[in-house]
Amino acid sequence: MQMLKHLFMMLIFGTLISCNSSSVDQERVPLLEVEGKFLYLDQVQDIIPPQVSEADSIQIADSYIRKWVTDVLLYENAKRNIVNKEEIDRLLDDYKKSLTIHQYQQKLIQQRLPEEPSEEEMKKFYEDFSSQFTLKENLLKGILLVVPVGAPDMGNVRRWVQSGDNKSLEKIEKYSLQHGLSYDYFADRWMPFNEILRKMPLQIENQSDFLASHKFYEVSDTLKHYMLSIEAIKRIGETEPYETAKEKISNIILNKLKSEFIMNFENELYKDAIQDGTVTFFNK
């Protein structure tokens, strides 16, 4: 009821405005007017999320109205007091020109360039510039299984995780459905070691020493038991694997293609304008 009363009062105010102003949109319900600018009921309704309480709706509406009024007042005061209007107009023209050119260039790029480089291009780039892809974090391939403390048959589970062969993986999957809390199989892809550590109660001062001395590690907290099997390692300072560098390579190639395309397009545009007489030079 309070929300309805609040809006009702605003509607009355808006009705009074509509009677006194010829510039109000007659097909909409005005709520208020500031400096000849009108705020309408549908604008306020659009910003109120569904299924919120009346109190929250009133607060959201009041905040929006206050911000809207303040923005109008600030803008109108600024226009009256600004000194260098010509500079603002020039900046607006420059921004409009830059935005229009950018939109046109992006449209041309979408029409004339592939969405992503071919696999052959990316692999060749990786081979030619592999020295640019140096790891800044350790990567792993392996298995991380988390089970409740006191879970059954832990001896077999430990052997399955350490083995990692196809039969063991099938047994781990079946076991994790019944007893596991989480099961991460990443033996087929590289994962940052830091990401794995965030899933375990494990504090490591020197990752290199830990990885050099462990192929299997298990640790427990009060509720969970964690088993980590490490099948492959890529260390900090080594060349990043192609699989993880692939996205970066794609972006590098595409950015290069875009830059070259725009530069060539602008050069051709200039040459054509000179040749067909679009550009007229005046002799001094």
Number of C-alpha atoms within 10 A of each C-alpha: 7 10 15 11 10 11 16 13 12 17 18 14 15 21 15 14 17 21 9 9 11 9 10 20 12 9 6 13 19 24 25 22 18 13 10 10 13 21 19 18 17 12 16 16 13 10 12 16 11 9 8 11 11 13 11 14 19 18 14 18 20 13 11 16 17 11 12 14 18 13 12 17 15 11 12 14 12 11 11 10 10 10 10 8 12 9 10 12 11 11 12 12 12 12 12 12 12 12 12 11 12 12 12 12 16 13 11 15 17 12 10 11 13 11 11 13 16 10 11 9 14 21 16 11 16 19 11 10 11 16 11 10 18 15 16 12 15 20 22 23 20 23 22 23 22 22 23 17 14 10 12 12 9 13 8 13 20 17 11 19 22 20 14 19 10 10 10 17 16 13 14 21 15 12 16 17 11 9 15 18 14 15 18 12 16 15 17 11 13 18 18 14 18 13 11 16 12 10 12 19 12 14 9 9 8 8 15 12 10 12 18 9 9 11 15 17 14 15 13 16 12 7 9 17 21 22 21 22 24 21 17 16 18 20 19 15 12 14 16 23 16 16 9 14 17 17 12 13 20 20 13 15 16 17 12 11 16 19 13 12 17 15 12 12 14 12 12 12 11 13 12 13 13 13 9 9 9 10 12 9 8 5 4 3
